[in-house]
Amino acid sequence: MQNQDLFLNKINFNMENNLKRYWFEFDIKIAFDYPPGIGMGCGVNALSKEDALKLMDEKIFFSINRPSIIRAVENVDLSKLDQNHVIPNMKPPVGRCIWYPLGYD
């Protein structure tokens, strides 16, 4: 099985197990005021939007208030995300996790 097929099978497994893939974009004026990497957005696998927000608050925004969300997409199509920055710098969206940006698991 090729890597891409394995990647897609893992994504399908997540969706079958009630996890949803979320993409959040924030109202950020000065990126340096916030944790590294969230300027483009944040990708989360979670059971619900509320669960995704909780996971972000626990893993990313534990020492600072989460900025206002200007866009939230449930079951985001990965092909619609930035192919030059987000896709090559994300971990496979498998299990309940922060898959973008890297470093918050």
PEBELKA-V965084 format. One line per field, one symbol per residue. psi: psi as a letter, one per 30 degrees, with the letter a starting at -180 (. if undefined). burial: b if it has 24 or more other ideal C-beta (glycine too) atoms within 12 Angstrom, else e. A space follows every 10 residues. Layout:
# PEBELKA-V965084
psi: ???
burial: ???
This chain:
# PEBELKA-V965084
psi: kleeeeeeee eeeeefggkk jkkkklikej efflkkfgef akkkklflee eeeeeeeeee hfgkkklkkf kkkkhkjfff ljffeeefgl lkikljljfk llgg.
burial: eeeeeeeeeb beebeeeebb bbbbbbeeee eeebbebbeb bbbbbbeeee ebbebbbebb beeeebbebe ebeebbebee beeeebbeeb ebbbebbbbb beebe
